[in-house]
Amino acid sequence: MSTPLVVKVGGRVLTDTQSLQQLMHTVQRLAALRPLVLVHGGGDQVQALLTQLGESSSKTAGQRVTPAVHIPIVAGVLAGDINSQLCCLAQTLGLRAVGLTLQAGGTAVCTIDTARGAVGIPQPGDSRLLQLLLDQDYLPIVSSLGASADGQRLNVNADLAAAVVAQVLGADLILLTDVPGILDANGTLIEHISAADAPQLIADQVVRDGMVVKLEAALLAARTSRRSIAVAGWQDANALTRLAKGEAAGTRIRN
């Protein structure tokens, strides 16, 4: 079996039915090329429901602060609404989708990020469940909901979750965004970023907000798995197909 590919989905594409259907057709193409795992977040939907319920929410350094009282809402959106929607769309395309969370089969283990509340810092766990599903031609769709060692449910940043899943499987990783990749101050695509480049890009605010977390997650995965890491736009199916084939597209991240 060829090297698995982990694709992280999040952002505005999850909030628009037409865009999501377009993306899932691309996922169908990628799954025909490689064993595939889909990891998703859902911060926009979580925020929308919190607002609807009259709850306030905030972020620090691009990551959501999650009070413990918000976890039932987070879990319902991530592991319930979004995960089931993605599984249903995948199955209409003939993909054998299986909805999971990070803690399923011990795939990831989490410590608690006390500065952000009920937020998990994921670490690689056990690959056997995901590998078993891939070996049997299933498409695991993993929500970024984790758990602590004592069983507390935790909200996990989806970029970090995807990086850990890629580490667990020794997989290539694509972090999807609403733009073609990581852009410089002039809006031009940066084709390659190394660990040595990252601090200056962040200091100069060329990379900022949520893109900082993407870059850090990509560097983490590159350092630990020594596999191909890319940040790319979800809209370009041909670019994603090239990435799945090991060709150049988006921003490549290397240690």
Phi, psi and omega in degrees: 000139180288167181299131180295161176236127175256128179240125178261130180243136176191190176078203189294334183299332181284347183260356183237117187299315182296316179296320181294321177297320177299315180298319183292331172296323176293319177302320177301318179296317182293320181294338177282343182262326188216154165299130193233139171236131177256127175243134183227154170256219180159036184299322180295319179290322176299313181298318181298317181289321177301316179296318179299326181271003178078021180260144177265155181212154181215167176232151170229130180051040175081001181240141185287138169275127186235099172299150182303328181291345178273348187300319177301326177290312180301314181296319180296321180286309186287300186280342181258282188298302187290315182299317180292325178296314179297319179297318180296315179297318180298318183291330176293341179261010178084010179270138184270077187283142175230119180278131183221167167246171182299328184280350181300125180067013182069028183303317176228149174243145186234139163262164185266128174275088189298336179291340182242011177087228182274063182241137183260142169258108189279148174228151181299140178240243188252128183272352195296320181295310180298318181296321178299316180294316179297320180298333181260015174068033172266160175250100175291132175241111193250121174277154185273050174250121182244190180210149175277171180298333181265012172090011177280128177290141186224140173280131182238134175303130188291330176295316178293322178299315181295321179298320180289320176299320177297321177296316181303320184266353188062040190260161166286157186224133171237122175261113183276144180225177177274358179237167186295348181163206176273126186254151176276185185298338180264005180081015179267140182298131171270114188282330182221137174225131176254169177301327180290332181282330193300313184302320181290322178298322178287317180298323180277000182059024168293319172253122184211170178054227184295337179291336176298316180296320177300313181297316180295321178295319180295318179294321177300313180295321180295321183289321188269328184258341183055034178251176180286129180237134180221147169246123188211159178282142182285340188288334187264094182297324181293320178296319180292325176295320177298318179298319179297334178269003179086012181264171187282138172186157179060207176255123177269133180249132178225154181289000000 
